[in-house]
Amino acid sequence: MIESTSGSFQLASYEVTEVIFGDRTSFHNGVLTIDKEELRSLILESPLIEDVEIELVAPGDDVRIVHILDVAEPR
């Protein structure tokens, strides 16, 4: 874990070796598990978003990502 502090906020970086969908969101031993329905519900709380589909893509996967209208990095 790498941490940096700026004012009252703290930014931490964790080495993620795998990302999977599961029944609850958690991080353990490099594996980030995401509750897909929880994430979808949080995203749809915004009145600016009508619908969302969430898929996981890993480096090296044979995929083409298209129709990205906006990308935001959470901070």
PQR file with spaces between the fields and no chain letter, atoms N, CA, C, O and H, PARSE charges and radii, in Angstrom:
ATOM       1  N    MET     1       0.842   -1.170    0.000 -0.4000 1.5000
ATOM       2  CA   MET     1       0.000    0.000    0.000 -0.0000 2.0000
ATOM       3  C    MET     1       0.888    1.234    0.000  0.5500 1.7000
ATOM       4  O    MET     1       1.850    1.320    0.763 -0.5500 1.4000
ATOM       5  N    ILE     2       0.558    2.184   -0.860 -0.4000 1.5000
ATOM       6  CA   ILE     2       1.272    3.453   -0.934 -0.0000 2.0000
ATOM       7  C    ILE     2       0.311    4.543   -0.500  0.5500 1.7000
ATOM       8  O    ILE     2      -0.812    4.615   -1.000 -0.5500 1.4000
ATOM       9  H    ILE     2      -0.224    2.115   -1.480  0.4000 1.0000
ATOM      10  N    GLU     3       0.739    5.392    0.426 -0.4000 1.5000
ATOM      11  CA   GLU     3      -0.132    6.445    0.930 -0.0000 2.0000
ATOM      12  C    GLU     3       0.511    7.802    0.741  0.5500 1.7000
ATOM      13  O    GLU     3       1.730    7.943    0.832 -0.5500 1.4000
ATOM      14  H    GLU     3       1.651    5.333    0.832  0.4000 1.0000
ATOM      15  N    SER     4      -0.320    8.802    0.477 -0.4000 1.5000
ATOM      16  CA   SER     4       0.132   10.189    0.483 -0.0000 2.0000
ATOM      17  C    SER     4      -0.957   11.019    1.136  0.5500 1.7000
ATOM      18  O    SER     4      -2.143   10.712    1.011 -0.5500 1.4000
ATOM      19  H    SER     4      -1.311    8.687    0.403  0.4000 1.0000
ATOM      20  N    THR     5      -0.552   12.066    1.832 -0.4000 1.5000
ATOM      21  CA   THR     5      -1.502   12.887    2.564 -0.0000 2.0000
ATOM      22  C    THR     5      -1.470   14.306    2.025  0.5500 1.7000
ATOM      23  O    THR     5      -0.401   14.873    1.803 -0.5500 1.4000
ATOM      24  H    THR     5       0.411   12.315    1.934  0.4000 1.0000
ATOM      25  N    SER     6      -2.642   14.870    1.819 -0.4000 1.5000
ATOM      26  CA   SER     6      -2.777   16.248    1.365 -0.0000 2.0000
ATOM      27  C    SER     6      -3.903   16.881    2.160  0.5500 1.7000
ATOM      28  O    SER     6      -5.072   16.573    1.931 -0.5500 1.4000
ATOM      29  H    SER     6      -3.511   14.409    2.000  0.4000 1.0000
ATOM      30  N    GLY     7      -3.564   17.765    3.096 -0.4000 1.5000
ATOM      31  CA   GLY     7      -4.600   18.365    3.940 -0.0000 2.0000
ATOM      32  C    GLY     7      -5.249   17.307    4.801  0.5500 1.7000
ATOM      33  O    GLY     7      -4.567   16.562    5.504 -0.5500 1.4000
ATOM      34  H    GLY     7      -2.614   18.015    3.282  0.4000 1.0000
ATOM      35  N    SER     8      -6.575   17.241    4.746 -0.4000 1.5000
ATOM      36  CA   SER     8      -7.292   16.266    5.563 -0.0000 2.0000
ATOM      37  C    SER     8      -7.654   15.006    4.776  0.5500 1.7000
ATOM      38  O    SER     8      -8.304   14.109    5.312 -0.5500 1.4000
ATOM      39  H    SER     8      -7.129   17.847    4.175  0.4000 1.0000
ATOM      40  N    PHE     9      -7.237   14.933    3.509 -0.4000 1.5000
ATOM      41  CA   PHE     9      -7.522   13.757    2.704 -0.0000 2.0000
ATOM      42  C    PHE     9      -6.299   12.862    2.625  0.5500 1.7000
ATOM      43  O    PHE     9      -5.163   13.333    2.679 -0.5500 1.4000
ATOM      44  H    PHE     9      -6.709   15.663    3.074  0.4000 1.0000
ATOM      45  N    GLN    10      -6.546   11.565    2.496 -0.4000 1.5000
ATOM      46  CA   GLN    10      -5.460   10.608    2.386 -0.0000 2.0000
ATOM      47  C    GLN    10      -5.716    9.738    1.163  0.5500 1.7000
ATOM      48  O    GLN    10      -6.791    9.152    1.035 -0.5500 1.4000
ATOM      49  H    GLN    10      -7.469   11.182    2.452  0.4000 1.0000
ATOM      50  N    LEU    11      -4.747    9.649    0.271 -0.4000 1.5000
ATOM      51  CA   LEU    11      -4.841    8.828   -0.922 -0.0000 2.0000
ATOM      52  C    LEU    11      -4.001    7.577   -0.707  0.5500 1.7000
ATOM      53  O    LEU    11      -2.813    7.664   -0.395 -0.5500 1.4000
ATOM      54  H    LEU    11      -3.874   10.125    0.375  0.4000 1.0000
ATOM      55  N    ALA    12      -4.619    6.421   -0.875 -0.4000 1.5000
ATOM      56  CA   ALA    12      -3.908    5.157   -0.699 -0.0000 2.0000
ATOM      57  C    ALA    12      -3.999    4.351   -1.988  0.5500 1.7000
ATOM      58  O    ALA    12      -5.041    4.343   -2.643 -0.5500 1.4000
ATOM      59  H    ALA    12      -5.584    6.351   -1.129  0.4000 1.0000
ATOM      60  N    SER    13      -2.927    3.680   -2.351 -0.4000 1.5000
ATOM      61  CA   SER    13      -2.899    2.816   -3.527 -0.0000 2.0000
ATOM      62  C    SER    13      -2.697    1.379   -3.071  0.5500 1.7000
ATOM      63  O    SER    13      -1.860    1.106   -2.211 -0.5500 1.4000
ATOM      64  H    SER    13      -2.081    3.686   -1.819  0.4000 1.0000
ATOM      65  N    TYR    14      -3.463    0.465   -3.648 -0.4000 1.5000
ATOM      66  CA   TYR    14      -3.369   -0.947   -3.313 -0.0000 2.0000
ATOM      67  C    TYR    14      -3.051   -1.730   -4.582  0.5500 1.7000
ATOM      68  O    TYR    14      -3.591   -1.426   -5.646 -0.5500 1.4000
ATOM      69  H    TYR    14      -4.143    0.687   -4.347  0.4000 1.0000
ATOM      70  N    GLU    15      -2.192   -2.720   -4.484 -0.4000 1.5000
ATOM      71  CA   GLU    15      -1.879   -3.562   -5.633 -0.0000 2.0000
ATOM      72  C    GLU    15      -3.014   -4.559   -5.839  0.5500 1.7000
ATOM      73  O    GLU    15      -3.246   -5.432   -5.003 -0.5500 1.4000
ATOM      74  H    GLU    15      -1.753   -2.967   -3.620  0.4000 1.0000
ATOM      75  N    VAL    16      -3.709   -4.421   -6.948 -0.4000 1.5000
ATOM      76  CA   VAL    16      -4.826   -5.302   -7.286 -0.0000 2.0000
ATOM      77  C    VAL    16      -4.340   -6.287   -8.337  0.5500 1.7000
ATOM      78  O    VAL    16      -3.882   -5.887   -9.408 -0.5500 1.4000
ATOM      79  H    VAL    16      -3.520   -3.712   -7.628  0.4000 1.0000
ATOM      80  N    THR    17      -4.442   -7.576   -8.030 -0.4000 1.5000
ATOM      81  CA   THR    17      -3.995   -8.604   -8.964 -0.0000 2.0000
ATOM      82  C    THR    17      -5.154   -9.226   -9.734  0.5500 1.7000
ATOM      83  O    THR    17      -4.951   -9.841  -10.781 -0.5500 1.4000
ATOM      84  H    THR    17      -4.815   -7.901   -7.161  0.4000 1.0000
ATOM      85  N    GLU    18      -6.371   -9.063   -9.212 -0.4000 1.5000
ATOM      86  CA   GLU    18      -7.547   -9.645   -9.862 -0.0000 2.0000
ATOM      87  C    GLU    18      -8.781   -8.862   -9.432  0.5500 1.7000
ATOM      88  O    GLU    18      -8.863   -8.388   -8.299 -0.5500 1.4000
ATOM      89  H    GLU    18      -6.536   -8.564   -8.361  0.4000 1.0000
ATOM      90  N    VAL    19      -9.748   -8.729  -10.354 -0.4000 1.5000
ATOM      91  CA   VAL    19     -11.027   -8.092  -10.052 -0.0000 2.0000
ATOM      92  C    VAL    19     -12.120   -9.071  -10.448  0.5500 1.7000
ATOM      93  O    VAL    19     -12.136   -9.580  -11.569 -0.5500 1.4000
ATOM      94  H    VAL    19      -9.682   -9.114  -11.275  0.4000 1.0000
ATOM      95  N    ILE    20     -13.046   -9.336   -9.503 -0.4000 1.5000
ATOM      96  CA   ILE    20     -14.132  -10.281   -9.759 -0.0000 2.0000
ATOM      97  C    ILE    20     -15.441   -9.709   -9.226  0.5500 1.7000
ATOM      98  O    ILE    20     -15.438   -8.820   -8.374 -0.5500 1.4000
ATOM      99  H    ILE    20     -13.032   -8.923   -8.593  0.4000 1.0000
ATOM     100  N    PHE    21     -16.564  -10.227   -9.734 -0.4000 1.5000
ATOM     101  CA   PHE    21     -17.866   -9.899   -9.170 -0.0000 2.0000
ATOM     102  C    PHE    21     -18.171  -10.888   -8.056  0.5500 1.7000
ATOM     103  O    PHE    21     -17.827  -12.066   -8.150 -0.5500 1.4000
ATOM     104  H    PHE    21     -16.566  -10.950  -10.425  0.4000 1.0000
ATOM     105  N    GLY    22     -18.822  -10.403   -6.995 -0.4000 1.5000
ATOM     106  CA   GLY    22     -19.193  -11.261   -5.880 -0.0000 2.0000
ATOM     107  C    GLY    22     -20.428  -10.731   -5.191  0.5500 1.7000
ATOM     108  O    GLY    22     -21.052   -9.779   -5.661 -0.5500 1.4000
ATOM     109  H    GLY    22     -19.101   -9.446   -6.918  0.4000 1.0000
ATOM     110  N    ASP    23     -20.783  -11.348   -4.072 -0.4000 1.5000
ATOM     111  CA   ASP    23     -22.005  -10.944   -3.375 -0.0000 2.0000
ATOM     112  C    ASP    23     -21.794   -9.771   -2.425  0.5500 1.7000
ATOM     113  O    ASP    23     -22.755   -9.260   -1.848 -0.5500 1.4000
ATOM     114  H    ASP    23     -20.276  -12.121   -3.690  0.4000 1.0000
ATOM     115  N    ARG    24     -20.527   -9.333   -2.257 -0.4000 1.5000
ATOM     116  CA   ARG    24     -20.255   -8.125   -1.478 -0.0000 2.0000
ATOM     117  C    ARG    24     -18.926   -7.530   -1.941  0.5500 1.7000
ATOM     118  O    ARG    24     -18.051   -8.245   -2.431 -0.5500 1.4000
ATOM     119  H    ARG    24     -19.747   -9.747   -2.725  0.4000 1.0000
ATOM     120  N    THR    25     -18.789   -6.224   -1.781 -0.4000 1.5000
ATOM     121  CA   THR    25     -17.576   -5.541   -2.193 -0.0000 2.0000
ATOM     122  C    THR    25     -16.523   -5.685   -1.103  0.5500 1.7000
ATOM     123  O    THR    25     -16.780   -5.395    0.065 -0.5500 1.4000
ATOM     124  H    THR    25     -19.500   -5.644   -1.383  0.4000 1.0000
ATOM     125  N    SER    26     -15.323   -6.140   -1.500 -0.4000 1.5000
ATOM     126  CA   SER    26     -14.253   -6.326   -0.520 -0.0000 2.0000
ATOM     127  C    SER    26     -12.906   -6.366   -1.240  0.5500 1.7000
ATOM     128  O    SER    26     -12.840   -6.476   -2.464 -0.5500 1.4000
ATOM     129  H    SER    26     -15.114   -6.376   -2.449  0.4000 1.0000
ATOM     130  N    PHE    27     -11.837   -6.273   -0.453 -0.4000 1.5000
ATOM     131  CA   PHE    27     -10.475   -6.393   -0.969 -0.0000 2.0000
ATOM     132  C    PHE    27      -9.708   -7.292   -0.021  0.5500 1.7000
ATOM     133  O    PHE    27      -9.644   -7.026    1.179 -0.5500 1.4000
ATOM     134  H    PHE    27     -11.891   -6.183    0.541  0.4000 1.0000
ATOM     135  N    HIS    28      -9.118   -8.367   -0.562 -0.4000 1.5000
ATOM     136  CA   HIS    28      -8.373   -9.303    0.274 -0.0000 2.0000
ATOM     137  C    HIS    28      -7.271   -9.950   -0.565  0.5500 1.7000
ATOM     138  O    HIS    28      -7.537  -10.518   -1.624 -0.5500 1.4000
ATOM     139  H    HIS    28      -9.170   -8.583   -1.537  0.4000 1.0000
ATOM     140  N    ASN    29      -6.033   -9.858   -0.079 -0.4000 1.5000
ATOM     141  CA   ASN    29      -4.876  -10.488   -0.739 -0.0000 2.0000
ATOM     142  C    ASN    29      -4.775  -10.144   -2.226  0.5500 1.7000
ATOM     143  O    ASN    29      -4.501  -11.018   -3.049 -0.5500 1.4000
ATOM     144  H    ASN    29      -5.817   -9.396    0.781  0.4000 1.0000
ATOM     145  N    GLY    30      -4.993   -8.890   -2.565 -0.4000 1.5000
ATOM     146  CA   GLY    30      -4.846   -8.453   -3.948 -0.0000 2.0000
ATOM     147  C    GLY    30      -6.065   -8.656   -4.824  0.5500 1.7000
ATOM     148  O    GLY    30      -6.072   -8.226   -5.978 -0.5500 1.4000
ATOM     149  H    GLY    30      -5.216   -8.181   -1.897  0.4000 1.0000
ATOM     150  N    VAL    31      -7.102   -9.305   -4.299 -0.4000 1.5000
ATOM     151  CA   VAL    31      -8.312   -9.557   -5.082 -0.0000 2.0000
ATOM     152  C    VAL    31      -9.395   -8.558   -4.678  0.5500 1.7000
ATOM     153  O    VAL    31      -9.820   -8.515   -3.523 -0.5500 1.4000
ATOM     154  H    VAL    31      -7.096   -9.654   -3.362  0.4000 1.0000
ATOM     155  N    LEU    32      -9.833   -7.758   -5.649 -0.4000 1.5000
ATOM     156  CA   LEU    32     -10.921   -6.811   -5.440 -0.0000 2.0000
ATOM     157  C    LEU    32     -12.208   -7.471   -5.901  0.5500 1.7000
ATOM     158  O    LEU    32     -12.361   -7.796   -7.078 -0.5500 1.4000
ATOM     159  H    LEU    32      -9.489   -7.793   -6.587  0.4000 1.0000
ATOM     160  N    THR    33     -13.133   -7.668   -4.970 -0.4000 1.5000
ATOM     161  CA   THR    33     -14.434   -8.251   -5.278 -0.0000 2.0000
ATOM     162  C    THR    33     -15.458   -7.128   -5.279  0.5500 1.7000
ATOM     163  O    THR    33     -15.516   -6.334   -4.340 -0.5500 1.4000
ATOM     164  H    THR    33     -13.009   -7.404   -4.014  0.4000 1.0000
ATOM     165  N    ILE    34     -16.266   -7.061   -6.329 -0.4000 1.5000
ATOM     166  CA   ILE    34     -17.240   -5.989   -6.479 -0.0000 2.0000
ATOM     167  C    ILE    34     -18.645   -6.566   -6.497  0.5500 1.7000
ATOM     168  O    ILE    34     -18.940   -7.482   -7.265 -0.5500 1.4000
ATOM     169  H    ILE    34     -16.219   -7.707   -7.092  0.4000 1.0000
ATOM     170  N    ASP    35     -19.513   -6.024   -5.645 -0.4000 1.5000
ATOM     171  CA   ASP    35     -20.935   -6.352   -5.678 -0.0000 2.0000
ATOM     172  C    ASP    35     -21.534   -5.561   -6.840  0.5500 1.7000
ATOM     173  O    ASP    35     -21.737   -4.352   -6.733 -0.5500 1.4000
ATOM     174  H    ASP    35     -19.273   -5.280   -5.021  0.4000 1.0000
ATOM     175  N    LYS    36     -21.812   -6.238   -7.936 -0.4000 1.5000
ATOM     176  CA   LYS    36     -22.248   -5.590   -9.172 -0.0000 2.0000
ATOM     177  C    LYS    36     -23.545   -4.800   -8.982  0.5500 1.7000
ATOM     178  O    LYS    36     -23.661   -3.684   -9.488 -0.5500 1.4000
ATOM     179  H    LYS    36     -21.647   -7.221   -8.023  0.4000 1.0000
ATOM     180  N    GLU    37     -24.505   -5.352   -8.274 -0.4000 1.5000
ATOM     181  CA   GLU    37     -25.786   -4.666   -8.075 -0.0000 2.0000
ATOM     182  C    GLU    37     -25.634   -3.443   -7.175  0.5500 1.7000
ATOM     183  O    GLU    37     -26.292   -2.426   -7.396 -0.5500 1.4000
ATOM     184  H    GLU    37     -24.410   -6.259   -7.863  0.4000 1.0000
ATOM     185  N    GLU    38     -24.777   -3.533   -6.170 -0.4000 1.5000
ATOM     186  CA   GLU    38     -24.515   -2.382   -5.308 -0.0000 2.0000
ATOM     187  C    GLU    38     -23.891   -1.245   -6.121  0.5500 1.7000
ATOM     188  O    GLU    38     -24.296   -0.090   -5.988 -0.5500 1.4000
ATOM     189  H    GLU    38     -24.243   -4.359   -5.991  0.4000 1.0000
ATOM     190  N    LEU    39     -22.909   -1.571   -6.958 -0.4000 1.5000
ATOM     191  CA   LEU    39     -22.262   -0.569   -7.800 -0.0000 2.0000
ATOM     192  C    LEU    39     -23.258    0.039   -8.776  0.5500 1.7000
ATOM     193  O    LEU    39     -23.278    1.255   -8.969 -0.5500 1.4000
ATOM     194  H    LEU    39     -22.580   -2.509   -7.066  0.4000 1.0000
ATOM     195  N    ARG    40     -24.083   -0.797   -9.390 -0.4000 1.5000
ATOM     196  CA   ARG    40     -25.092   -0.314  -10.339 -0.0000 2.0000
ATOM     197  C    ARG    40     -26.056    0.646   -9.652  0.5500 1.7000
ATOM     198  O    ARG    40     -26.388    1.695  -10.204 -0.5500 1.4000
ATOM     199  H    ARG    40     -24.067   -1.785   -9.233  0.4000 1.0000
ATOM     200  N    SER    41     -26.500    0.295   -8.463 -0.4000 1.5000
ATOM     201  CA   SER    41     -27.421    1.156   -7.710 -0.0000 2.0000
ATOM     202  C    SER    41     -26.787    2.502   -7.391  0.5500 1.7000
ATOM     203  O    SER    41     -27.437    3.541   -7.512 -0.5500 1.4000
ATOM     204  H    SER    41     -26.230   -0.557   -8.015  0.4000 1.0000
ATOM     205  N    LEU    42     -25.525    2.489   -6.987 -0.4000 1.5000
ATOM     206  CA   LEU    42     -24.828    3.747   -6.684 -0.0000 2.0000
ATOM     207  C    LEU    42     -24.717    4.637   -7.920  0.5500 1.7000
ATOM     208  O    LEU    42     -24.929    5.847   -7.839 -0.5500 1.4000
ATOM     209  H    LEU    42     -24.997    1.645   -6.889  0.4000 1.0000
ATOM     210  N    ILE    43     -24.388    4.042   -9.050 -0.4000 1.5000
ATOM     211  CA   ILE    43     -24.255    4.812  -10.289 -0.0000 2.0000
ATOM     212  C    ILE    43     -25.596    5.397  -10.698  0.5500 1.7000
ATOM     213  O    ILE    43     -25.665    6.550  -11.124 -0.5500 1.4000
ATOM     214  H    ILE    43     -24.216    3.059   -9.116  0.4000 1.0000
ATOM     215  N    LEU    44     -26.666    4.615  -10.573 -0.4000 1.5000
ATOM     216  CA   LEU    44     -27.989    5.064  -11.004 -0.0000 2.0000
ATOM     217  C    LEU    44     -28.619    6.079  -10.059  0.5500 1.7000
ATOM     218  O    LEU    44     -29.692    6.604  -10.356 -0.5500 1.4000
ATOM     219  H    LEU    44     -26.610    3.678  -10.227  0.4000 1.0000
ATOM     220  N    GLU    45     -27.977    6.369   -8.927 -0.4000 1.5000
ATOM     221  CA   GLU    45     -28.461    7.436   -8.049 -0.0000 2.0000
ATOM     222  C    GLU    45     -28.331    8.798   -8.722  0.5500 1.7000
ATOM     223  O    GLU    45     -29.046    9.735   -8.366 -0.5500 1.4000
ATOM     224  H    GLU    45     -27.105    5.943   -8.686  0.4000 1.0000
ATOM     225  N    SER    46     -27.436    8.917   -9.679 -0.4000 1.5000
ATOM     226  CA   SER    46     -27.249   10.178  -10.394 -0.0000 2.0000
ATOM     227  C    SER    46     -28.411   10.397  -11.358  0.5500 1.7000
ATOM     228  O    SER    46     -28.738    9.509  -12.145 -0.5500 1.4000
ATOM     229  H    SER    46     -26.855    8.156   -9.968  0.4000 1.0000
ATOM     230  N    PRO    47     -29.033   11.569  -11.303 -0.5600 1.5000
ATOM     231  CA   PRO    47     -30.122   11.854  -12.243  0.2800 2.0000
ATOM     232  C    PRO    47     -29.616   12.007  -13.685  0.5500 1.7000
ATOM     233  O    PRO    47     -30.417   12.041  -14.619 -0.5500 1.4000
ATOM     234  N    LEU    48     -28.315   12.098  -13.867 -0.4000 1.5000
ATOM     235  CA   LEU    48     -27.736   12.260  -15.198 -0.0000 2.0000
ATOM     236  C    LEU    48     -27.542   10.934  -15.928  0.5500 1.7000
ATOM     237  O    LEU    48     -27.260   10.918  -17.126 -0.5500 1.4000
ATOM     238  H    LEU    48     -27.664   12.071  -13.108  0.4000 1.0000
ATOM     239  N    ILE    49     -27.692    9.819  -15.205 -0.4000 1.5000
ATOM     240  CA   ILE    49     -27.457    8.502  -15.802 -0.0000 2.0000
ATOM     241  C    ILE    49     -28.764    7.732  -15.834  0.5500 1.7000
ATOM     242  O    ILE    49     -29.388    7.489  -14.802 -0.5500 1.4000
ATOM     243  H    ILE    49     -27.922    9.833  -14.232  0.4000 1.0000
ATOM     244  N    GLU    50     -29.166    7.351  -17.044 -0.4000 1.5000
ATOM     245  CA   GLU    50     -30.430    6.642  -17.237 -0.0000 2.0000
ATOM     246  C    GLU    50     -30.288    5.136  -17.050  0.5500 1.7000
ATOM     247  O    GLU    50     -31.167    4.491  -16.479 -0.5500 1.4000
ATOM     248  H    GLU    50     -28.659    7.548  -17.883  0.4000 1.0000
ATOM     249  N    ASP    51     -29.179    4.577  -17.531 -0.4000 1.5000
ATOM     250  CA   ASP    51     -28.954    3.138  -17.418 -0.0000 2.0000
ATOM     251  C    ASP    51     -27.451    2.873  -17.473  0.5500 1.7000
ATOM     252  O    ASP    51     -26.691    3.699  -17.979 -0.5500 1.4000
ATOM     253  H    ASP    51     -28.465    5.101  -17.995  0.4000 1.0000
ATOM     254  N    VAL    52     -27.030    1.738  -16.962 -0.4000 1.5000
ATOM     255  CA   VAL    52     -25.612    1.393  -16.964 -0.0000 2.0000
ATOM     256  C    VAL    52     -25.461   -0.124  -17.055  0.5500 1.7000
ATOM     257  O    VAL    52     -26.215   -0.880  -16.442 -0.5500 1.4000
ATOM     258  H    VAL    52     -27.647    1.067  -16.551  0.4000 1.0000
ATOM     259  N    GLU    53     -24.472   -0.545  -17.830 -0.4000 1.5000
ATOM     260  CA   GLU    53     -24.072   -1.950  -17.886 -0.0000 2.0000
ATOM     261  C    GLU    53     -22.635   -2.020  -17.396  0.5500 1.7000
ATOM     262  O    GLU    53     -21.802   -1.206  -17.793 -0.5500 1.4000
ATOM     263  H    GLU    53     -23.859    0.069  -18.327  0.4000 1.0000
ATOM     264  N    ILE    54     -22.341   -2.980  -16.541 -0.4000 1.5000
ATOM     265  CA   ILE    54     -21.004   -3.098  -15.965 -0.0000 2.0000
ATOM     266  C    ILE    54     -20.418   -4.448  -16.354  0.5500 1.7000
ATOM     267  O    ILE    54     -21.012   -5.496  -16.099 -0.5500 1.4000
ATOM     268  H    ILE    54     -23.018   -3.641  -16.218  0.4000 1.0000
ATOM     269  N    GLU    55     -19.246   -4.406  -16.974 -0.4000 1.5000
ATOM     270  CA   GLU    55     -18.534   -5.625  -17.335 -0.0000 2.0000
ATOM     271  C    GLU    55     -17.081   -5.473  -16.921  0.5500 1.7000
ATOM     272  O    GLU    55     -16.551   -4.362  -16.902 -0.5500 1.4000
ATOM     273  H    GLU    55     -18.764   -3.555  -17.181  0.4000 1.0000
ATOM     274  N    LEU    56     -16.443   -6.569  -16.594 -0.4000 1.5000
ATOM     275  CA   LEU    56     -15.030   -6.551  -16.227 -0.0000 2.0000
ATOM     276  C    LEU    56     -14.184   -6.945  -17.431  0.5500 1.7000
ATOM     277  O    LEU    56     -14.495   -7.904  -18.138 -0.5500 1.4000
ATOM     278  H    LEU    56     -16.873   -7.472  -16.609  0.4000 1.0000
ATOM     279  N    VAL    57     -13.117   -6.195  -17.652 -0.4000 1.5000
ATOM     280  CA   VAL    57     -12.174   -6.488  -18.722 -0.0000 2.0000
ATOM     281  C    VAL    57     -10.777   -6.440  -18.123  0.5500 1.7000
ATOM     282  O    VAL    57     -10.422   -5.487  -17.429 -0.5500 1.4000
ATOM     283  H    VAL    57     -12.864   -5.416  -17.078  0.4000 1.0000
ATOM     284  N    ALA    58      -9.996   -7.460  -18.392 -0.4000 1.5000
ATOM     285  CA   ALA    58      -8.632   -7.527  -17.864 -0.0000 2.0000
ATOM     286  C    ALA    58      -7.633   -7.289  -18.987  0.5500 1.7000
ATOM     287  O    ALA    58      -7.935   -7.548  -20.152 -0.5500 1.4000
ATOM     288  H    ALA    58     -10.284   -8.234  -18.956  0.4000 1.0000
ATOM     289  N    PRO    59      -6.445   -6.798  -18.644 -0.5600 1.5000
ATOM     290  CA   PRO    59      -5.404   -6.646  -19.663  0.2800 2.0000
ATOM     291  C    PRO    59      -5.172   -7.974  -20.381  0.5500 1.7000
ATOM     292  O    PRO    59      -5.056   -9.022  -19.747 -0.5500 1.4000
ATOM     293  N    GLY    60      -5.107   -7.916  -21.699 -0.4000 1.5000
ATOM     294  CA   GLY    60      -4.894   -9.128  -22.482 -0.0000 2.0000
ATOM     295  C    GLY    60      -6.171   -9.762  -22.992  0.5500 1.7000
ATOM     296  O    GLY    60      -6.113  -10.613  -23.880 -0.5500 1.4000
ATOM     297  H    GLY    60      -5.201   -7.064  -22.214  0.4000 1.0000
ATOM     298  N    ASP    61      -7.344   -9.374  -22.453 -0.4000 1.5000
ATOM     299  CA   ASP    61      -8.615   -9.901  -22.941 -0.0000 2.0000
ATOM     300  C    ASP    61      -8.850   -9.416  -24.368  0.5500 1.7000
ATOM     301  O    ASP    61      -8.519   -8.280  -24.707 -0.5500 1.4000
ATOM     302  H    ASP    61      -7.392   -8.683  -21.732  0.4000 1.0000
ATOM     303  N    ASP    62      -9.418  -10.275  -25.195 -0.4000 1.5000
ATOM     304  CA   ASP    62      -9.710   -9.936  -26.582 -0.0000 2.0000
ATOM     305  C    ASP    62     -11.067   -9.238  -26.639  0.5500 1.7000
ATOM     306  O    ASP    62     -12.092   -9.872  -26.888 -0.5500 1.4000
ATOM     307  H    ASP    62      -9.687  -11.198  -24.920  0.4000 1.0000
ATOM     308  N    VAL    63     -11.060   -7.936  -26.407 -0.4000 1.5000
ATOM     309  CA   VAL    63     -12.301   -7.154  -26.392 -0.0000 2.0000
ATOM     310  C    VAL    63     -12.080   -5.831  -27.112  0.5500 1.7000
ATOM     311  O    VAL    63     -10.950   -5.380  -27.301 -0.5500 1.4000
ATOM     312  H    VAL    63     -10.227   -7.421  -26.204  0.4000 1.0000
ATOM     313  N    ARG    64     -13.170   -5.237  -27.500 -0.4000 1.5000
ATOM     314  CA   ARG    64     -13.134   -3.888  -28.060 -0.0000 2.0000
ATOM     315  C    ARG    64     -14.140   -3.058  -27.267  0.5500 1.7000
ATOM     316  O    ARG    64     -15.325   -3.385  -27.213 -0.5500 1.4000
ATOM     317  H    ARG    64     -14.088   -5.603  -27.347  0.4000 1.0000
ATOM     318  N    ILE    65     -13.658   -1.998  -26.662 -0.4000 1.5000
ATOM     319  CA   ILE    65     -14.520   -1.123  -25.872 -0.0000 2.0000
ATOM     320  C    ILE    65     -14.893    0.063  -26.751  0.5500 1.7000
ATOM     321  O    ILE    65     -14.026    0.805  -27.211 -0.5500 1.4000
ATOM     322  H    ILE    65     -12.695   -1.732  -26.705  0.4000 1.0000
ATOM     323  N    VAL    66     -16.201    0.232  -26.979 -0.4000 1.5000
ATOM     324  CA   VAL    66     -16.691    1.321  -27.828 -0.0000 2.0000
ATOM     325  C    VAL    66     -17.791    2.087  -27.107  0.5500 1.7000
ATOM     326  O    VAL    66     -18.298    1.642  -26.077 -0.5500 1.4000
ATOM     327  H    VAL    66     -16.905   -0.371  -26.605  0.4000 1.0000
ATOM     328  N    HIS    67     -18.148    3.224  -27.648 -0.4000 1.5000
ATOM     329  CA   HIS    67     -19.229    4.065  -27.132 -0.0000 2.0000
ATOM     330  C    HIS    67     -18.944    4.612  -25.743  0.5500 1.7000
ATOM     331  O    HIS    67     -19.856    4.759  -24.929 -0.5500 1.4000
ATOM     332  H    HIS    67     -17.736    3.585  -28.484  0.4000 1.0000
ATOM     333  N    ILE    68     -17.698    4.910  -25.477 -0.4000 1.5000
ATOM     334  CA   ILE    68     -17.374    5.569  -24.221 -0.0000 2.0000
ATOM     335  C    ILE    68     -17.605    7.057  -24.433  0.5500 1.7000
ATOM     336  O    ILE    68     -16.873    7.709  -25.177 -0.5500 1.4000
ATOM     337  H    ILE    68     -16.957    4.791  -26.138  0.4000 1.0000
ATOM     338  N    LEU    69     -18.623    7.585  -23.778 -0.4000 1.5000
ATOM     339  CA   LEU    69     -18.950    8.994  -23.941 -0.0000 2.0000
ATOM     340  C    LEU    69     -18.237    9.860  -22.922  0.5500 1.7000
ATOM     341  O    LEU    69     -17.917   11.017  -23.194 -0.5500 1.4000
ATOM     342  H    LEU    69     -19.219    7.056  -23.173  0.4000 1.0000
ATOM     343  N    ASP    70     -17.992    9.307  -21.763 -0.4000 1.5000
ATOM     344  CA   ASP    70     -17.324   10.067  -20.718 -0.0000 2.0000
ATOM     345  C    ASP    70     -16.649    9.090  -19.771  0.5500 1.7000
ATOM     346  O    ASP    70     -17.218    8.054  -19.428 -0.5500 1.4000
ATOM     347  H    ASP    70     -18.252    8.367  -21.542  0.4000 1.0000
ATOM     348  N    VAL    71     -15.470    9.410  -19.362 -0.4000 1.5000
ATOM     349  CA   VAL    71     -14.742    8.569  -18.422 -0.0000 2.0000
ATOM     350  C    VAL    71     -14.309    9.443  -17.262  0.5500 1.7000
ATOM     351  O    VAL    71     -13.744   10.518  -17.463 -0.5500 1.4000
ATOM     352  H    VAL    71     -15.007   10.251  -19.641  0.4000 1.0000
ATOM     353  N    ALA    72     -14.573    8.985  -16.049 -0.4000 1.5000
ATOM     354  CA   ALA    72     -14.183    9.742  -14.860 -0.0000 2.0000
ATOM     355  C    ALA    72     -13.351    8.849  -13.961  0.5500 1.7000
ATOM     356  O    ALA    72     -13.709    7.697  -13.714 -0.5500 1.4000
ATOM     357  H    ALA    72     -15.031    8.112  -15.885  0.4000 1.0000
ATOM     358  N    GLU    73     -12.237    9.381  -13.471 -0.4000 1.5000
ATOM     359  CA   GLU    73     -11.411    8.658  -12.515 -0.0000 2.0000
ATOM     360  C    GLU    73     -11.848    9.073  -11.124  0.5500 1.7000
ATOM     361  O    GLU    73     -11.756   10.252  -10.779 -0.5500 1.4000
ATOM     362  H    GLU    73     -11.946   10.316  -13.672  0.4000 1.0000
ATOM     363  N    PRO    74     -12.328    8.122  -10.305 -0.5600 1.5000
ATOM     364  CA   PRO    74     -12.751    8.495   -8.950  0.2800 2.0000
ATOM     365  C    PRO    74     -11.561    8.940   -8.110  0.5500 1.7000
ATOM     366  O    PRO    74     -10.510    8.299   -8.118 -0.5500 1.4000
ATOM     367  N    ARG    75     -11.730   10.020   -7.402 -0.4000 1.5000
ATOM     368  CA   ARG    75     -10.677   10.540   -6.522 -0.0000 2.0000
ATOM     369  C    ARG    75     -11.304   11.007   -5.243  0.5500 1.7000
ATOM     370  O    ARG    75     -10.603   11.485   -4.351 -0.5500 1.4000
ATOM     371  H    ARG    75     -12.583   10.541   -7.396  0.4000 1.0000
